């Protein structure tokens, strides 16, 4: 019998069912080999996502003890007890704000277990949310030997500059192309007719949560310039509404620019791969990204891509080779690049084919999972031996 490595994924608060971090956590729980790893999932405070979306059933301490401030100590003790009772080897704090909990729980658990527990932190953005609270948490965790994962080199650079975390403590593992998500989505595609598009419409698509950092106002202003030359262009925006007031502003801007007929705010979709085949061109106008799942999915679906040159985007897209990159917050330049691709179908097809090759060769989920297995096992110096 082979001993398994026991790992607990921990979050304080899981919010967005379609969020990149939550989706990546689902992917890890689904694909990490159960014969080699005993997987646990603990939510310290609150789970706002459907519990059934997670392959590993979560223990939500906030449900047991409540989320009030006076219950914090009870939840913390329960976390320490959980680590000890299950003899955990690794605690993976999936969000940066979870690291203080993980570090101090391990400090108490170590006294009872007589050994340490490896602590893993994760950086999946380029630091735009780093404020005073994060800096204080960084000071509180500085003494601990946290092993960090990042989904891009840009995220590593941001952590060094904004949080002072040395590069040597990081391992970069890129996001994967989820084959099951890809196959499930393409098996039940949405038709143009279902979304009200005509056969001769040129559909530009954007998949991103409705939040300011995604730069939708830049895209809307760019579409005004594009439609002036190509009235058959339609923009389809897919994404959960994280900030309703921001969507109201975007709708008002759409009306102000006379684009009500040209722009569709669809809202959330369970699997964006269902709609990607009807895109003629895919765009992401973000002001900040570490490594965009949306752009990776565009590429996997074989779409021509125009994206903001921010964060780790250039680690996936090489401008003019397998997609196009433009500076953020520049609607004129974005419109110019879109028009260039509308007018050059051969270029669109070439970029799309190269993007698909990049996605499926460099970000294959089997290769990405091998990196995770190697990281976790090396972290513990774990020797896989058969017990007699």
C-alpha positions as CSV (number, residue, x, y, z in Angstrom):
1,X,0.0,0.0,0.0
2,X,1.3,3.5,-1.0
3,X,1.0,6.3,1.5
4,X,-0.7,9.3,0.1
5,X,0.3,12.9,0.5
6,X,-2.4,14.7,2.5
7,X,-3.2,18.2,1.2
8,X,-5.9,20.7,2.3
9,X,-7.0,23.5,0.0
10,X,-8.1,26.4,2.2
11,X,-9.9,29.6,1.4
12,X,-11.4,32.1,3.8
13,X,-14.2,33.2,1.5
14,X,-15.1,31.8,-1.9
15,X,-17.2,34.2,-3.9
16,X,-17.5,33.9,-7.7
17,X,-18.6,30.6,-9.2
18,X,-17.0,31.6,-12.6
19,X,-14.0,33.4,-11.0
20,X,-10.6,32.4,-12.3
21,X,-9.3,31.4,-8.9
22,X,-12.4,29.4,-8.0
23,X,-12.4,27.6,-11.4
24,X,-8.7,26.8,-11.0
25,X,-9.4,25.3,-7.6
26,X,-12.1,23.2,-9.1
27,X,-9.7,22.0,-11.8
28,X,-7.0,21.1,-9.2
29,X,-9.4,19.2,-7.0
30,X,-10.7,17.3,-10.1
31,X,-7.4,16.4,-11.6
32,X,-4.9,15.8,-8.8
33,X,-4.4,12.1,-8.6
34,X,-6.4,10.6,-5.8
35,X,-4.1,7.6,-5.6
36,X,-1.2,9.9,-4.8
37,X,-3.0,12.6,-2.9
38,X,-5.6,12.7,-0.2
39,X,-7.5,15.9,-0.9
40,X,-9.3,18.1,1.7
41,X,-11.1,21.4,1.3
42,X,-11.7,23.8,4.1
43,X,-13.5,27.2,4.0
44,X,-12.8,29.3,7.0
45,X,-15.6,31.7,6.8
46,X,-18.1,31.7,4.0
47,X,-18.9,29.8,0.8
48,X,-21.0,31.8,-1.7
49,X,-20.4,29.4,-4.5
50,X,-22.6,26.3,-5.0
51,X,-21.1,23.6,-2.9
52,X,-21.7,21.0,-5.6
53,X,-19.3,22.7,-8.0
54,X,-16.4,21.5,-6.0
55,X,-15.2,17.9,-6.5
56,X,-14.0,17.8,-2.9
57,X,-16.8,18.4,-0.4
58,X,-15.9,21.5,1.7
59,X,-15.9,21.8,5.5
60,X,-17.3,25.4,6.0
61,X,-16.3,26.5,9.5
62,X,-18.5,29.6,9.2
63,X,-21.5,27.4,9.0
64,X,-20.5,25.4,12.1
65,X,-19.4,28.3,14.3
66,X,-20.9,31.4,12.6
67,X,-19.1,34.2,10.8
68,X,-19.3,36.8,13.6
69,X,-16.0,38.3,14.9
70,X,-16.5,36.6,18.3
71,X,-16.5,33.2,16.6
72,X,-13.1,33.8,14.9
73,X,-11.1,32.1,17.7
74,X,-13.4,29.0,17.6
75,X,-12.9,28.7,13.9
76,X,-9.2,29.1,14.2
77,X,-9.1,26.4,16.9
78,X,-11.2,24.2,14.6
79,X,-8.7,24.8,11.8
80,X,-5.8,23.7,14.0
81,X,-7.7,20.6,15.1
82,X,-8.5,19.7,11.5
83,X,-4.8,19.9,10.5
84,X,-3.8,17.7,13.4
85,X,-6.7,15.2,13.2
86,X,-6.1,14.6,9.5
87,X,-2.3,14.6,9.8
88,X,-2.1,17.1,6.9
89,X,1.2,17.4,5.1
90,X,0.4,20.6,3.0
91,X,-1.9,23.5,3.5
92,X,-2.5,25.4,0.2
93,X,-3.8,28.8,1.0
94,X,-5.5,29.6,-2.3
95,X,-6.0,33.3,-1.9
96,X,-3.4,35.7,-0.6
97,X,-5.6,36.8,2.3
98,X,-5.7,33.2,3.6
99,X,-2.0,33.0,4.3
100,X,-2.1,34.5,7.8
101,X,-4.6,31.9,8.9
102,X,-2.5,29.1,7.3
103,X,0.7,30.2,8.8
104,X,-0.5,30.6,12.4
105,X,-2.6,27.5,12.3
106,X,0.5,25.5,11.2
107,X,2.5,27.1,14.0
108,X,0.1,25.7,16.6
109,X,-0.4,22.4,14.8
110,X,3.3,21.8,14.6
111,X,3.6,21.7,18.4
112,X,1.0,18.9,18.6
113,X,2.1,16.9,15.5
114,X,5.8,17.1,16.3
115,X,6.5,18.1,12.7
116,X,5.9,20.9,10.4
117,X,3.3,21.3,7.7
118,X,4.3,22.8,4.3
119,X,2.6,26.1,3.5
120,X,1.8,27.1,-0.1
121,X,0.7,30.6,-1.1
122,X,-0.7,31.5,-4.5
123,X,-0.4,34.7,-6.7
124,X,-2.8,34.9,-9.6
125,X,-2.9,38.6,-10.3
126,X,-0.3,41.3,-10.8
127,X,-1.0,43.1,-7.6
128,X,-3.7,45.6,-8.4
129,X,-5.5,44.6,-5.1
130,X,-2.5,45.0,-2.9
131,X,-3.4,47.5,-0.2
132,X,-2.7,48.3,3.4
133,X,-4.4,45.1,4.7
134,X,-2.3,42.9,2.4
135,X,0.9,44.7,3.4
136,X,0.1,44.1,7.1
137,X,-0.6,40.4,6.4
138,X,2.7,40.2,4.5
139,X,4.5,41.6,7.6
140,X,2.7,38.9,9.8
141,X,3.7,36.1,7.5
142,X,7.3,37.2,6.7
143,X,8.8,34.9,9.3
144,X,7.2,31.8,7.8
145,X,8.8,29.7,5.0
146,X,5.9,29.9,2.5
147,X,6.4,28.3,-0.9
148,X,4.7,30.4,-3.5
149,X,3.0,29.4,-6.8
150,X,2.3,32.0,-9.5
151,X,0.5,31.6,-12.8
152,X,2.9,33.9,-14.7
153,X,6.3,35.5,-14.4
154,X,4.5,38.9,-14.3
155,X,2.8,37.8,-11.0
156,X,6.2,37.0,-9.6
157,X,7.5,40.4,-10.6
158,X,4.5,42.1,-9.0
159,X,4.9,40.2,-5.8
160,X,8.5,41.3,-5.6
161,X,7.8,44.9,-6.2
162,X,4.6,45.3,-4.2
163,X,5.0,42.8,-1.4
164,X,8.8,42.2,-1.3
165,X,8.5,38.4,-1.8
166,X,11.8,37.1,-3.3
167,X,11.7,35.5,-6.7
168,X,13.5,32.4,-5.4
169,X,10.4,31.5,-3.3
170,X,8.2,31.2,-6.4
171,X,7.4,28.4,-8.8
172,X,5.6,29.4,-12.0
173,X,2.9,27.0,-13.2
174,X,0.7,28.4,-15.9
175,X,-3.1,27.9,-16.1
176,X,-4.1,24.8,-18.2
177,X,-6.5,24.3,-21.0
178,X,-9.2,22.2,-19.3
179,X,-10.0,19.4,-21.9
180,X,-13.2,18.4,-20.2
181,X,-14.5,22.0,-20.1
182,X,-13.4,22.5,-23.7
183,X,-15.1,19.3,-24.9
184,X,-18.3,19.8,-22.9
185,X,-18.7,23.4,-24.2
186,X,-18.1,22.6,-27.8
187,X,-20.6,19.7,-27.6
188,X,-23.5,22.1,-26.9
189,X,-22.7,25.2,-28.8
190,X,-25.0,28.3,-28.9
191,X,-26.2,29.3,-32.3
192,X,-26.1,32.8,-33.8
193,X,-29.9,32.7,-34.1
194,X,-30.3,32.1,-30.4
195,X,-28.5,35.3,-29.7
196,X,-30.2,37.3,-32.4
197,X,-27.3,37.6,-34.8
198,X,-27.6,37.6,-38.6
199,X,-25.6,35.4,-40.9
200,X,-23.6,38.3,-42.2
201,X,-22.9,39.9,-38.8
202,X,-19.2,40.1,-37.8
203,X,-19.3,39.0,-34.2
204,X,-16.6,40.2,-31.8
205,X,-16.7,38.5,-28.4
206,X,-15.4,39.3,-25.0
207,X,-15.5,37.0,-22.0
208,X,-14.7,38.7,-18.7
209,X,-16.4,39.4,-15.4
210,X,-18.2,42.8,-15.4
211,X,-15.7,44.8,-13.2
212,X,-13.7,47.9,-13.9
213,X,-10.4,46.2,-14.1
214,X,-11.6,44.4,-17.3
215,X,-11.7,47.8,-19.1
216,X,-15.0,47.4,-20.9
217,X,-15.4,51.1,-21.4
218,X,-12.3,51.1,-23.6
219,X,-13.8,48.2,-25.7
220,X,-17.2,50.0,-26.0
221,X,-15.4,53.2,-27.3
222,X,-13.3,51.2,-29.7
223,X,-16.5,49.5,-31.1
224,X,-17.9,52.9,-31.8
225,X,-15.0,53.6,-34.1
226,X,-15.2,50.1,-35.7
227,X,-18.9,50.3,-36.4
228,X,-18.4,53.7,-38.1
229,X,-16.6,51.7,-40.8
230,X,-18.2,48.3,-40.5
231,X,-21.9,48.7,-39.5
232,X,-22.4,44.9,-39.4
233,X,-20.0,44.4,-36.5
234,X,-21.7,43.1,-33.3
235,X,-20.0,43.0,-29.8
236,X,-21.1,40.1,-27.5
237,X,-20.0,40.5,-23.9
238,X,-20.2,37.4,-21.7
239,X,-19.5,37.6,-18.0
240,X,-20.9,37.5,-14.5
241,X,-21.9,40.9,-13.1
242,X,-19.6,41.5,-10.1
243,X,-20.6,45.2,-9.9
244,X,-24.1,46.1,-11.1
245,X,-23.4,49.8,-10.9
246,X,-20.6,49.4,-13.4
247,X,-22.9,47.5,-15.8
248,X,-25.3,50.4,-15.5
249,X,-22.5,52.8,-16.5
250,X,-21.6,50.7,-19.4
251,X,-25.2,50.5,-20.6
252,X,-25.4,54.3,-20.3
253,X,-22.2,54.7,-22.3
254,X,-23.5,52.2,-24.9
255,X,-26.7,54.4,-25.3
256,X,-24.7,57.6,-25.3
257,X,-22.6,56.3,-28.3
258,X,-25.6,55.0,-30.1
259,X,-24.5,51.4,-29.9
260,X,-27.6,49.7,-28.4
261,X,-28.1,47.6,-31.6
262,X,-24.4,46.8,-31.8
263,X,-23.6,45.6,-28.3
264,X,-25.2,42.7,-26.4
265,X,-24.6,42.4,-22.6
266,X,-25.4,38.7,-22.2
267,X,-24.4,38.1,-18.6
268,X,-23.0,34.9,-17.2
269,X,-22.6,31.6,-19.1
270,X,-21.9,28.3,-17.4
271,X,-19.3,27.4,-20.0
272,X,-18.0,30.1,-22.4
273,X,-16.7,27.4,-24.8
274,X,-20.4,27.0,-25.8
275,X,-20.4,30.5,-27.4
276,X,-16.8,30.8,-28.6
277,X,-17.4,29.1,-32.0
278,X,-19.7,31.9,-33.2
279,X,-17.0,34.6,-32.5
280,X,-15.2,35.9,-35.6
281,X,-12.8,37.7,-33.4
282,X,-12.1,37.6,-29.6
283,X,-11.0,40.6,-27.5
284,X,-9.9,41.3,-23.9
285,X,-9.5,44.9,-23.0
286,X,-8.3,44.4,-19.3
287,X,-6.2,47.0,-17.5
288,X,-4.6,44.3,-15.4
289,X,-4.2,40.6,-15.9
290,X,-1.7,38.0,-14.6
291,X,-2.5,35.2,-17.0
292,X,-6.0,35.4,-18.6
293,X,-8.1,32.2,-18.6
294,X,-10.3,33.9,-21.2
295,X,-7.5,34.5,-23.6
296,X,-6.3,31.0,-23.1
297,X,-9.8,29.7,-23.9
298,X,-9.9,31.9,-27.0
299,X,-6.7,30.4,-28.2
300,X,-7.8,26.8,-27.4
301,X,-11.0,27.4,-29.5
302,X,-8.9,28.6,-32.4
303,X,-9.9,32.2,-32.5
304,X,-8.0,35.3,-33.7
305,X,-7.2,37.4,-30.6
306,X,-6.7,41.1,-29.7
307,X,-5.8,41.6,-26.1
308,X,-4.3,44.3,-23.8
309,X,-0.6,44.1,-23.4
310,X,-0.6,43.8,-19.6
311,X,0.8,41.5,-17.0
312,X,1.6,38.0,-18.3
313,X,-0.3,38.4,-21.6
314,X,2.9,38.4,-23.6
315,X,3.9,35.1,-22.0
316,X,1.0,33.5,-24.0
317,X,0.5,35.9,-27.0
318,X,3.3,37.1,-29.2
319,X,2.1,40.2,-31.1
320,X,1.7,39.5,-34.8
321,X,2.5,35.8,-34.4
322,X,-0.4,34.1,-32.6
323,X,-2.5,37.1,-31.8
324,X,-2.4,40.9,-31.4
325,X,-1.5,43.0,-28.3
326,X,-2.4,46.6,-27.8
327,X,-1.7,49.1,-24.9
328,X,-4.5,49.2,-22.3
329,X,-6.9,52.2,-22.1
330,X,-6.3,53.1,-25.8
331,X,-9.6,52.7,-27.7
332,X,-8.2,54.2,-30.9
333,X,-5.4,51.7,-31.1
334,X,-7.7,48.8,-30.1
335,X,-10.1,49.8,-32.9
336,X,-7.3,50.1,-35.4
337,X,-6.1,46.5,-34.6
338,X,-9.7,45.2,-34.8
339,X,-10.2,46.9,-38.2
340,X,-6.9,45.4,-39.5
341,X,-8.1,41.9,-38.7
342,X,-11.6,42.5,-40.1
343,X,-10.0,43.5,-43.4
344,X,-7.5,40.6,-43.5
345,X,-9.3,37.2,-43.2
346,X,-6.1,35.4,-44.1
347,X,-4.2,37.0,-41.2
348,X,-7.1,36.2,-38.9
349,X,-7.0,32.5,-39.9
350,X,-3.2,32.4,-39.5
351,X,-3.2,34.0,-36.1
352,X,-6.1,31.7,-35.0
353,X,-4.3,28.5,-36.1
354,X,-1.1,29.5,-34.3
355,X,-3.0,30.5,-31.2
356,X,-4.6,27.0,-31.1
357,X,-1.3,25.3,-31.5
358,X,0.2,27.4,-28.6
359,X,-2.7,26.6,-26.3
360,X,-2.7,22.9,-26.9
361,X,1.0,22.4,-26.9
362,X,2.3,24.7,-24.2
363,X,-0.7,24.7,-21.8
364,X,-1.9,21.1,-22.0
365,X,-3.5,20.1,-18.7
366,X,-1.6,16.8,-18.4
367,X,1.7,18.7,-18.5
368,X,0.5,21.4,-16.1
369,X,-0.7,18.7,-13.6
370,X,2.7,17.0,-13.7
371,X,4.2,20.3,-12.6
372,X,1.8,20.5,-9.7
373,X,2.5,16.9,-8.6
374,X,6.3,17.5,-8.8
375,X,5.9,20.8,-6.9
376,X,3.8,19.3,-4.0
377,X,6.0,16.1,-3.7
378,X,9.3,18.0,-3.8
379,X,8.0,20.5,-1.3
380,X,7.6,17.8,1.3
381,X,10.7,15.8,0.2
382,X,8.1,13.1,-0.1
383,X,9.4,9.7,-0.9
384,X,6.8,7.4,-2.4
385,X,7.4,4.0,-0.8
386,X,5.2,1.0,-0.5
387,X,4.4,0.0,3.0
388,X,4.8,-3.6,3.7
